[in-house]
Amino acid sequence: MNYRETIQHHIQQFLADRQINLGELSTATGINRGSLSAAINGNPPKMLSVTMLDAITHYMGLPEGHYYPLYIEESFQEGGHWRRIKMLLIRCAEIGRLEDIRLILEHAADDLKQIPLIFETAEELYQNEQKEAAALLYGYVVESERSNQSERLAISYYRLFQMHSSNPRKNVEAAMQFIPHRQKLPDHILLDGLILLCHFFGAREDMDSFIKYVDELFEMVHRIAANESWRQESFVTNRHFVYYYGQAYLLKSHYYEYQTMYDEFRTYTQGYADLSWFGRLSEAGEREVEQFKFIAKANFLSVEVRLGNQSVIPEYVELLQNNEDEILDGLITLIISANTHEYYIDEYLREFDEYLEPAADYLFQVGTYKEEFKVLRYYTLNREYAHYCFRKKEYNKGLDCLMQCFQSAVHLDNKDGIQESMKLLEQYRSEALGK
């Protein structure tokens, strides 16, 4: 490195140009004068800490991170002080200097001993919601880790899947890369991993893959419940274990509802309708039990509606009105039942007019649904409501809904959805396009 390219030279030049001495710089930046002297006048100079460099850069009136590329070069020429590098990675993430993170990883490519530290830093960034920066570090781990049996490798693939799960350009590849490594995850992380896989395949209506991972989750929660490992202090999950137990039954019931196997649906719904038998639950656990109790009630009513039992519709509509998160699925249930059993429910649908307007998907951007799952459900709502409108000869409204179907299907890259929409259009083409 040329002398004139060093941070030391840039600082010396700045001080000389403005006739500033070390005492003044020390007072202005809060950095010990001896440390400044060692960094600016030393031969060789002592490396500044990241905090010191930031303070001097700010004093010089330069943008945050202005000297980071030089700092990276100097750090690795000196042999790479990895605790200093970690601080720099964290700081780059904080101010969005992703290119500098890439530069650090390029320098680290030949030093595989640092994989544990880079993984540790990735986890820290992930927990701090600095996902873009974390993804770069996890990417380094999966490219550099030599052992396919590594738990660190499995967690890195899982984090990338988590971060890309709502990105239609990346989520399929991320899922496929994660799947072969899932069993290397510790149980307390695998629980969430399996649920995410279930949501991923459920959003694509790939029910063979969906039930495969539901069954894995189902077996796992029963094993953990049987040996009570979830009660150990080291077993730390994002949510209370009762949530995962209930989810296993809930997802099973969804599968059988999808297959219209309603006896099996009722059996598995009963499995999460009352989880109070767990006993000795924390406040968070009690809340999960109450939530599952409500979901079970809603799902029992939903199936009765789907089977054409119109007498329960008023109770079901009241439940939807009092629970906004249930409105999307509830409207789908009501309209599918009306179409299947050939009756009309305008008096009930009027209660949800704003949710049935074209481009009303923004109303469903909050709640418990994963983004892709929301798009799929919104597609289903529009498809069924288009059919309902065509039955009523409201062709313009039906066509508007059908256009929303196409948009949602394209967003999901759902070829079956596009074909279903085309099939519905063909069914009513002459009436709809003749208006």
N, C-alpha and C positions, 0 to 999 in steps of 0.2 A: 504493500500500500504506500503510495506517495505521501510524503510528509504533509503536503498541503491538503490532503484529503482526510486528515484525521480530525476528530472532534476537538482535540487539544489545540490544534492550529486555529480552528474556527473561533474558539473562545478567546485565545490569545489575540487574534486579529480584532475581534469585537472590542476587547478591553483597551487595546492600543488606540484604535480609531476614536474611541470616546473618552480616552484618558481616565479610565476607571481603574482603581487599585483593588487588590484582593479584599481589603477591609470593607470597602463599599459594597463589593459583590457579596461578601459574607453577610453583611447586615441586610441587604435587599432580599437575599434568597433564604436566609436562615440556615445556611450551611456552614459548618465549622471551618474556620480559616485554614487550619492545618490540612483538612481534607481537600479544600480547594487548591492549596499550593501543591499537594501531592499529585493531583489530577492535571493541573494546568502547567506547572513548572517542573514536574518530575521527569527523570530521564532513566528508564522509561516512565511514562505517566501511569499513575494508578487509576484503574477503571472507576468511573463514577457509578453510583447506584442508579437505578432507574428513577427513583424519587428525586435524587439530586439533579439528574439530567433534565427532568421535567421542569424543575424549578428554574434552572439556568435558561432553558429554552423559552420559558414564559417571560423571564426577565429581558431576554433579547428581543422580545416582540415577535417571535416566530410561531407558526402553527404547532399544535400539539403533535408530538411524534416526529417533528421535522428531521431530527438526527437519528431516528431509529435505524434506517438502513445502514448508516455508518457504524452505529453502535453494535448492530448484529455482526457486521464484518469484523470489527475489532474484538468482540467477545469470542468469536470462534477462532480467530488468529491466536488468541491468548490461550486457547485450549477448551473453551466452552465451560464457563462456570454455571452449572445447570440450575442452581437455586436462583441465580441472577436471571437466567433465561426464563425460568418459570414466571418470575415477576414481570418480565417483559411480555411474555405471552398473555398474561392476565391484563396487563395495561393495554396492549394492542386490541384485545377483545373489548375492553371498556370503551375505547374511542373509535372502534370500527376500522382499525388498520389491518384488514385481512391480508393484504398483499405482504405485509411485513411478517405475518404469521406463516404464510407460504414460504417466505425467504428463510425463516428459522428452520422450518421443516426440511427444506432443501439441504441446508447445512447439516441437519441431524441425520440425513439419510444413511450415512455410513456408521453411525454410532448407535447400534442396537441396544446397548446397555441403558439407553435413556427411554426406552419404550415404557417402563413402569412410571416414570415421572411424567411423560407426556400423557399417558392414560389418566393418571391422577389429576393432572391439570384439566383434561377434557371433562372429567366428572365434575370438577369444581365449577367449570364454566357452564356445564349443562344445568347444574342445580341453581346457578345464578341467572338462568334464562338467556344466556349468551349463546344461542343455539348455532348460529352460523359459524362462529369461531370454534365451538366445540366440534362441529361436524368435520372441520378440517383436521383436527387432532385425532378424532376417531378414525378418519380416513387413513391417516398416517399409521395408526396402530394396525388396521386390518391389512395394509400393504406390507408392513414390516414384521409382524409377529410370525415366528417360524413354526410354532406349535399349534396344530389344529385342535388340540385338546385344551387349549388355554381358556380359562374362564374370562380373562381380560378380553380375548378376541370375541367371545360370545357376547359379552356385554357391549362391546363396541358395535357389533353388527345390530344388536337390539336397539341401541340408542339411535343409530342411523335410520332404522326402520321407524322408530317413534317419530323422529324429526321429519321424515319424508312421507309419513302415512297419509297426509292430506295433499301431497303434491303428485298430480296424475302423471307427471313426466318421470318421476323417480320412484314412486312407491312400489311398483311391481318388482323392479329390480331389487330394491331394498328388502322386500318381503322374501323373495326367493333366496337372497344371500343369507338372511337371518335364519330361515327354517332349518337348514342342516346343523346349525350350531345351538339351537334352542335348548337341547337337553344338557348343555354345559352350563347353563345359568343356574345359580342357586335358587332354591324353591321360592324365596320371598320376592325374587324378581321375575321368575318364570310365570308366576300367577298372572301378573300384568301382561307378560309377553303372549301368553295363550289367549287372553281376552282380546288383545289387540289383533291377533291373527283371526279370531272369530269374527270380529267386526270387519276386518279387511275382506274376508271371503263372503261374509254376509252381505256387504255392500255391493258385491258383484253377483249375488245370488248364485254363487258356486256352492251349492248345498252339500255336495260330496266332501269338499275340502272343509266346509264349515263344520259339519258334524264330526269330522276327524279330530279337529282341535277342540271341539266341545267335549268329546269323549275323553281326550287327554286331560282336560281341565277337570272333568267330573271325577275321573279316577284319582287325580292328584289331590283334590280337596278332601276326598274321603280318606286318603292315606294320611294326610296332615291332621285331619280331625281325629282319626283313630289313635294316633300316637301323641296327640296334643302338643306337637312341636310348636304350634302357633302361639302357645302361651309362654314360650321362652323369651327372655328379654332380648336375645340376639335376633329373634325372628321379627324384623322390622319391615312392615309393608306400607304402601301408600295409604291404604284404607284398612279398616278393621277386617280380620279374617272372615267374619260372618258375611261380609260383602262378596267375597270370592266364592264362598260356599253357595250363597243365594244365586249368584250369577251363573254358576254351573247348572243349576236347576232351571233358571230363567231361560238360558240359551237353549237348553234341551227342549223346553216347552215351545220356544219359537220354532225350532226345527219341525216339531210334530204339527204345530199349527200351520206352518207352510205346506206340509204334506197333507193337510186336512185330515189328520189322524187324531180326532178330537178326544178319544178316550185316553190315549197316551199323553196328549196335551194336558188334560185335567190332572192326570197322575203327577206329572212333573211340576205343574203349577202348585199343587198341594205341597210339594216338597219345599217351596220357599214361602208359602203363605203364612206360616207361623214358625219362626226360628227362635222363639223365646226359650226353647229347650236348651240352647247353648249355656244359659246361666252365667252368672258372674261377669256380665258384660259391662264394659265401660259406657260412658255417655255416648261416645261415637258409635259403639256397637248397638246400643239401644235405638239410635236414630236409624241405623241400617235396617234393623228388624222392622221398625214401623214403616219405612219406605217400601220394603218388600211386601209387607202386608197390604199396603195401598195398591202396589203394582198388581198383585195377585187379584185383588177385587176388580181392578180395571180390566185385567185380561180375561177373567171369567165373564164379565159383562160383554166384553168385545166379542168373544166366541158366540155367546148367545145371540148377539146382533148379527154376526156373520151367518149363523144358522137360520136367520129369518124370524127370530122371535121379536116382533115389533113391540111387544108389551114392555120390554126393558129399555127401549130407546129414550124415553124421558129421563130415567135415572142415569143413563149413560151420558146424555147430553149435559145434564147438571154436573156430573163428574168432570167432564171436559171443561165446562165454563169455570170451574173452580181450580183447575190445574192446567195452566197454559202449556206446560211441557208435554202434555198428553194430546193436545189438539191436533197436531199433524197426523199421528197414527189413528186418532179417533175419527177424523174426517175420512180417512182412507177406508176404515172399517165400515162406517155408515154408508158411504157411496158404493163400495163393493157389494154390500148386502142389498142395497136398493137395486143395483143393476142385476145381480144374480137372481133375486126373487121377484124382480119386476114390479116394484112399487116406487112411489115418489115420496120425498122427505123435504120438500121445499120449506115447510114451516120450521123445520129444525135447522136447515142449512142457512136460513136467513140470520140465525144467531152468529154465524161465522162468515158473513159476507166479505169482510176485509181479507180473510185468509184465502178466499177463492178468486180474488181478482188476478188478472194476468200480472206476472212479475211480482207476486206476493211473497216470493221466497225470502225476501229480506226479513220478513216477520219471524222466520224460523232460524235466525242466525244466533239466537241465544238458546240455552237449554242444555240437555245432557247428550245430544246426539253428536257423534263424530261427523266432521264436515262431509266426507264422502257419503256416509250413511244418510245424512240430511238430504243431500242432492238426490240420492236414489229414492228416498221416500217422497220428496217433492215431485220427482218424475212420476211415481206411481199415483200420487194424488191427481196430477193433471191428466194422466191417461184415463183414470176412472171417471173423473169429472167431465172430460171431453165426451166419453161414452154416455154419461148421464145426460149431458146437454143435447147430444145427437138424438137420444131417445125421446127427448121433449121437443125435438125439432128446432132447438135454439142453435142453429148451425154456425152462426158467426162466433158465438161464445165458445162453441165446441172447437172450432178451428183455432181460435186464440190459445186455448188450453193445449191443443195438439202441437202448436208451434213451441210452446214451453217444454213439452215432452221431448221434442227433437233436441232443443238446446241442452237439456239436462243429460240426455243420453250421449250427446257428443262430448259434453264436459267429462263424463265418466268413461268415455271410449267404450260404451256399452252397445255392442253390435246387435245383441238380442233386443235391447230397448228400442233401437232405431227400427228394427224389423217389426216389432210389435206396434209401434206408432204407424208405420206404413200400412200394416194390416188393418188397423182401425180406420185409417183414412180411406183405404180401398172399400171397406165395408159400407161407408157412407158417402163415397165420392160423388155419386150422381146427385144426391140430395144436397150435400154441403156445397159443392162447387157450382151447383145450378142456382144457388141463391144469390 
